[in-house]
Amino acid sequence: MAVSLFLRAAAAVSTLLTLAAGCTSAPDFTPKPKGYNRIDLPPHAYQQLAPGRPYTFEYSRHAKILRDSSYLAQPNWINVYYPQLKANVQITYADLKGRPQLYSKLLEDARKLTSKHEIKATAIDETMLKTPHGMRVAVFELQGEVPSQFQFYTTDSTRHFFRGALYFRTATANDSLAPVIEYVKQDVVRLLNTLKYK
């Protein structure tokens, strides 16, 4: 019986020492790598813009065409809205009708609207593209925590001025949105490559 009591006491002391040692040792902490939300992007598929505007282009089947409802909106201003992605490509259009002053003003406005983001942008890359229909397009890619990550305009300087900007209706950081930004940019390039005036 004394041996049994001794063994029980030894087992209790051993358990206490194990618990005490577990409480006093430094925790085994390993930092986890930075993670991002999983975003499932649908495959790219396109459709033709419905007739009734002075321009036409192909846009994503996953987007809706909405009339621009801002108080400044003009008749041919639209939004290419992606409900699933909460992304919006705002399109503005002006018929220059051979007015060089209007052309100069719109060109200056396009530059100003892009440069407004310089405060938060870490970089603004400007590229000139040529579409299969011979149009020249100025494309601006903005990096950093900016509200618009991609902007563009194209004009023939005498008749048409077509401008667009990508915005997201979300507070998610742009580095987390990077796959979505690239996805929509690919759709915008398709839009520009299929853009025609009537």
N, C-alpha and C positions, 0 to 999 in steps of 0.2 A: 504494500500500500504506500509506503514512504517513497519507493522508487516511482510509482505511478504519479504521485503528487509532484515529485521532482521533475518528471518528464513533462507533465502539464505546465508547470511553472516555467520550465526551460522553453517550451513551445510558445508560451505567451510572451516571454521576454524576447524571443527571436522574432515574433510577429510585430511587436512594438518597435524593435530596432529596425526592422525592414520598413515599416511605415514611416518612422522618423527619418530614415535615410532617404526615402522617396520624397518626403516633404522638403528636405533641406537641399537636395541636389538641384543644380541649375536646370531649367526646362530645356528640353531638346526642341528648339524652335528653328524651323526652316522656312524662310520667306517664300511665299508662293509667287510664281511669275504673274506679270500683269495680264489680265484677261479682258476679252471683249465680248459683247453680246453677240450671239449667233444671229446672223441675218441671212435668211433664205431668199435668194434673188431668183425671180422667174427667168426662164430662157427668153432671149430677145425675140420679139415678133413685132411686125410693123403693119400699119394700115395707112391709107391715103386720107389726108384732110378733106373733109366734106367741102363741096363747092360753095361759092358765095363770097369769097375773099379775093383780094387782088394778088394773092400768092397761094401757093400750094406746096406741100411737103409730106413726107412720110413721118409718122410718129408712132410711139410704142402702143401696142394693143393693151398694155397694162395702165395706160394713162387716159385721162378724160380731158376734153377740150372745154374750158370754161371761159365765159366772157369776163373780161377784166371789169370788176365792179368798183374800182377806185374812182374818186371824184374827178381825177385828171384824165380818166380813160377816154380814148377816142374809138371810133367804130371798129377798127380792125386790130385792136389790142386784145390779146387772148392769154390764157394761162394753160400750159400743158401740165396738168396736175396728176401726180402719182399717189392715189389714196393709200395704198399699202405702205409706201415708203415715206409718206408725208413730205414729198419733194414737189417743187413747183418751178417750172421754167416760164418766166414771164416774157412774153413776146410783145414788142411794140413795133408799129409800122407807120411810116409816113410817106405820102405821095408828094414828092418834091415839086412836081409840075414845073421843072426848069427854074426854080427859085434858088439861086446860089446862096442867098442870105440864110434861108432855112436849112440848106445843106450844111453850111458852116456852123450854125447854131446846134444842130443835132449832133454833128461830129464832136463839137466841144462838150456838149452834154454827156455824150457817151464816155468821153475821157474823164470828165469830172466824176461821173457816177462810179467809175472804177477806182479813181484815185481817192475817193472818200474812205476806202477801206485800208488805206496805207497805215493808219494809226494802229490797227490790230494785225495787219498782214506781216508775215515774216518774209514773204517774197511775192512778187507779182511778175509772172512770166508772160510776155507777149509774143505771139506767133502769128505769122500771116500764112493762111492756107489758100489753096486754089481748088475750087470744087470741080467736079466733072463737067458742069455747065459753064465753066469759065469765070465764075464769080470769085472775087478775092474776099476773104473773111479775116477780120482781125479777131483773134481769140486771146482772152486773158485768163490765166489760171492763177488763182489766189491761194496762198498757203497761210496757215495759222488759224486762229479762232475768229474767222470773219463770217459775216452773215451770208455772203454770196461767194461761192468757191469757183465759179466758172461764169464768164461773161463773153459776149461776142457781138459783133455788128458786121453787116455787109451793106454796101451801097454801090450804085452805079454813078453816083454824084449828080445825076440829072433828073431821075424819076423816082427811084425807090430807096428807102432807108429802112433796114430791118435790123432790129436789135433784140438781144435776149440776155437773161440773167437767171442763174440757178439759185434757188433758196430752199431751205428746209424749215418746216414748221415744227421744230423740235429743239429742245435744249441740249441734246446729246452733243458731246464734244466732237469736233471735226476729225480727230484721229480715229475715233470709233466709227465715224460715218464713212471712212475712206473707201470701203468696198462699194457702198451705195453711190458715192460721188463718182467713182470710176464707171459704175454701171450706167448712171444717167448721162455722163459725158459721152459714152459710146452712142447712146440714143440721140444726143444732140448732134454729134458728128453725122449720124445718118440723116437727121433732119436737114442739116446744112448741105449735105451732098445731094439731097433730092429736092432742095428748094428751087422753085421756079416762079417767075412772075407772070401774070396774065396780061 
